[in-house]
Amino acid sequence: MTRPIASVAFAIVALVWGSPGFSQIPIATSEDPEPAEASVALPERGQIEADLERIEREVALAEEAATDTNAQRLQIPLSELRSRVDSLNAVKNLLEQQQTSLARHEELSAAMADLEQEIEAYDQTGLAEELPYSLEFADGLRDGADAALSASERLGLALGSAGSEVESARERLDAAERDERLAGEALANNTDPNLAPALEAELSASEISKRQADQSLRLKTLRLGVTELENELSRRRAEHLDEIATSAFDLVVFGRTELDENLAALAVRRDEAERDLPRLRNRQQADEARRSEAREALQSAQGEAEITRKTDMLETRTAWAETRLRAVELAEKSVELLDFEKQFWERRFAVAGGKDDETLGLWNDETEVTVEILSRDRRVQEARVLELRTVILDLAKTIQNLEPGDFRAQSMPARLEALQERQQVVEEYLAGLILVERLASRLRAEIDLDYSQVSFKEGVVRVKTMASYVWNKELAQWGGQTITISKILSAIFVLVFGLWGLRLVMAIFRHRILTRMRITVNAAAAIEKVVYYVAILLIIIFALNVVNIPLTLFAFLGGSVAIAVGFGAQHIINNFISGIILMIERPIRIGDLIELEGTYGHIQEIGARSTRVLSPSNIHLIVPNSRLLENTVINWTLSDDKVRTDITIGVVYGTPVRDVESILVRVCQEHSKVLKNPEPIVLFTDFGDNALVFQVYFWVRMRRMMDRRMVESELRFEVDRECNNAGIVIAFPQRDVHLDSTSPFKVQMVPPPSSDSSDPTKN
């Protein structure tokens, strides 16, 4: 709590301390008997009224205390005295809003009770309308159900926002309660009488903040309850109206008389629209001519003032010309909407009278496309209406802020009138568009309902008809050939079973033919891969030819495919071509021991995109083929498995070097895995810092990387044993340290410290 707020509260306490009404002012202490709950229920009207009366008395006393005289006497700004008044007025405003929300809740509760009675009456007696029901009556019920459902969906979204507001209000109340507790503890623990008034004032201000947060939480909770009740009411009304509409449609009789009445009304509206079109076109041409005149006048204008006036005139006439153009455009589209509406009424009548399944399926597809077009147009017109509303509001504000005598005071109202008329034209067209879209949706629903109410025999016929329609549905056309769903599915069938059969054929080819051919394993694997890829290509071409899909279609797509390959699939193609090169050139083969970037392993398989390598740790490495061609690869077993290796040994200075040589040669010759030809070679390589260094080079056969390392290890064991037997010492690191000083080192004997040297009396 800040010091200014504390001083305000303290000033008010001091001002009214001796007044007769002081006992009526609630000064909060740590014993305040009104703790705020973190979660509140809907308040009662009597409780709100009592709280209002109380807060009004507090506001009156606070306003009486907030005067200039009292501010001067207390030596504080008057604004600080008014802060308590503002806080109390905020609490009062929250209580008044609670009264309004509670009245709305009571109104909704009464409406819910009336709806329940209406539902109960409908369950007992049904609709009061006489049978048979007209289609217009059933459509009205469906409109009411759709409106209630839309309202319920909107209120469902509002519930989430209202719940978030309640949680935020609860957090603010928790913070206010925490501040009040801290202020109360500070006052209770205070021992300085001079600080007591300020701490009491701070506690009083904390109590007001808590009350404000408490009332805000009550208001948010009440509004949440109102929204929940509104949502429940809309949902129940939507369910009730939907039930009524569904049952009413079963009893609707759509006769020729009702159809003729609707068609006659549509004919009248269409005649009026067509008669109005010439008048609108004439007005559009006249306004376009006026805009051309204004444009010519602007081109001949001279001087900044004249140019500004002519520009303003051109903008006004442009607004009218665009309004007239929009009116003509939408009037022409309205005539098209009336034709759609007529078609939909006639088809609804036909569906009610019964129609063959093929025609119904065709109508359903056409209506679906029409609904999509109408829906897209509706979204465009709704966006135009929102844009016009924004522009009109901005222009209206500009007109209000014009200075007296501004020349735009005459042109801008005319421009505003043009925009308002344009908005009215768009809204009228939008209303008709929504009506036709709703009518089309009902036609689709009635077609679906007609499909659902069929016998088993009719259902089988419809399924067969629908399957035939889907099977032969044309998807595209190219080079005089049609591409249908049946052709695509047939191609997929041929491709799948062709690949399955290819696997069987390749297995026979591998075990019956390749194994009998006198070729290496690597050559057999390369032949198998090439044959496999060629066979896949032939199967794809055969599948396309079987279903008569023209190959020129793929030539047409070649450019885009090439671009896709160039940018997206270049690495895949690179690896594929690299795999073919590896199979043909054979720089590596299956079973070879290779080293790639410090990693050793055996080649197990060379695929189309990658090569599988098994490391000495039994880990499979998947290496892209391009890496095996672009990087340096060490193939230990490319030509043969003979590898030269070496071991190094260092002996101390003074050792007979020829004896060391003979030991190394003998150890290599006696080892069974060291090749006798070429013979081992011993080199005296260096006079090292700590040893005489020898290297012995020898050849071994290596199929695994561990073969070479095991031979090297065994030779080191034998060399160590032979050197020990011959008394030859293997060197180890040594260092001789020489001290060079200009004067003798000073040496001093220091007695060890005594165990009780920490005692100062014994020093």
Stockholm file with secondary structure:
# STOCKHOLM 1.0

chainA/1-763         MTRPIASVAFAIVALVWGSPGFSQIPIATSEDPEPAEASVALPERGQIEADLERIEREVALAEEAATDTNAQRLQIPLSELRSRVDSLNAVKNLLEQQQTSLARHEELSAAMADLEQEIEAYDQTGLAEELPYSLEFADGLRDGADAALSASERLGLALGSAGSEVESARERLDAAERDERLAGEALANNTDPNLAPALEAELSASEISKRQADQSLRLKTLRLGVTELENELSRRRAEHLDEIATSAFDLVVFGRTELDENLAALAVRRDEAERDLPRLRNRQQADEARRSEAREALQSAQGEAEITRKTDMLETRTAWAETRLRAVELAEKSVELLDFEKQFWERRFAVAGGKDDETLGLWNDETEVTVEILSRDRRVQEARVLELRTVILDLAKTIQNLEPGDFRAQSMPARLEALQERQQVVEEYLAGLILVERLASRLRAEIDLDYSQVSFKEGVVRVKTMASYVWNKELAQWGGQTITISKILSAIFVLVFGLWGLRLVMAIFRHRILTRMRITVNAAAAIEKVVYYVAILLIIIFALNVVNIPLTLFAFLGGSVAIAVGFGAQHIINNFISGIILMIERPIRIGDLIELEGTYGHIQEIGARSTRVLSPSNIHLIVPNSRLLENTVINWTLSDDKVRTDITIGVVYGTPVRDVESILVRVCQEHSKVLKNPEPIVLFTDFGDNALVFQVYFWVRMRRMMDRRMVESELRFEVDRECNNAGIVIAFPQRDVHLDSTSPFKVQMVPPPSSDSSDPTKN
#=GR chainA/1-763 SS CCHHHHHHHHHHHHHTTTSTTGGGSCCCCTTCSCCCCSSCCCCCHHHHHHHHHHHHHHHHHHHHHCCHHHHHHHTSCHHHHHHHHHHHHHHHHHHHHHHHHHHHHHHHHHHHHHHHHHHHHHHHHCCSSCSSBCHHHHHHHHHHHHHHHHHHHHHHHHHHHHHHHHHHHHHHHHHHHHHHHHHHHHHHTCCCTTTHHHHHHHHHHHHHHHHHHHHHHHHHHHHHHHHHHHHHHHHHHHHHHHHHHHHHHHTBCCCHHHHHHHHHHHHHHHHHHHHHHHHHHHHHHHHHHHHHHHHHHHHTCCSHHHHHHHHHHHHHHHHHHHHHHHHHHHHHHHHHHHHHHHHHHHHHHHHHHCCCHHHHHHHHHHHHHHHHHHHHHHHHHHHHHHHHHHHHHHHHHHHHTCCTTCTHHHHHHHHHHHHHHHHHHHHHHHHHHHHHHHHHHHHHHHHHHHHHSCCHHHHHHHHHHHHHHHHTCEEEEETTEEEEHHHHHHHHHHHHHHHHHHHHHHHHIIIIIITTSCCCHHHHHHHHHHHHHHHHHHHHHHHHHHTTCCTHHHHHTHHHHHHHHHHTSHHHHHHHHHHHHHHHHCSSCTTCEEEETTEEEEEEEECSSEEEEECTTSCEEEEEHHHHHHSCEEETTSSCSEEEEEEEEEECTTSCHHHHHHHHHHHHHHCTTBCSSSCCEEEEEEECSSSEEEEEEEEEECSSHHHHHHHHHHHHHHHHHHHHHHTCCBCCCCCCCCCCCSSCCCCCCCCCCCTTTTCGGGC
#=GC SS_cons         CCHHHHHHHHHHHHHTTTSTTGGGSCCCCTTCSCCCCSSCCCCCHHHHHHHHHHHHHHHHHHHHHCCHHHHHHHTSCHHHHHHHHHHHHHHHHHHHHHHHHHHHHHHHHHHHHHHHHHHHHHHHHCCSSCSSBCHHHHHHHHHHHHHHHHHHHHHHHHHHHHHHHHHHHHHHHHHHHHHHHHHHHHHHTCCCTTTHHHHHHHHHHHHHHHHHHHHHHHHHHHHHHHHHHHHHHHHHHHHHHHHHHHHHHHTBCCCHHHHHHHHHHHHHHHHHHHHHHHHHHHHHHHHHHHHHHHHHHHHTCCSHHHHHHHHHHHHHHHHHHHHHHHHHHHHHHHHHHHHHHHHHHHHHHHHHHCCCHHHHHHHHHHHHHHHHHHHHHHHHHHHHHHHHHHHHHHHHHHHHTCCTTCTHHHHHHHHHHHHHHHHHHHHHHHHHHHHHHHHHHHHHHHHHHHHHSCCHHHHHHHHHHHHHHHHTCEEEEETTEEEEHHHHHHHHHHHHHHHHHHHHHHHHIIIIIITTSCCCHHHHHHHHHHHHHHHHHHHHHHHHHHTTCCTHHHHHTHHHHHHHHHHTSHHHHHHHHHHHHHHHHCSSCTTCEEEETTEEEEEEEECSSEEEEECTTSCEEEEEHHHHHHSCEEETTSSCSEEEEEEEEEECTTSCHHHHHHHHHHHHHHCTTBCSSSCCEEEEEEECSSSEEEEEEEEEECSSHHHHHHHHHHHHHHHHHHHHHHTCCBCCCCCCCCCCCSSCCCCCCCCCCCTTTTCGGGC
//
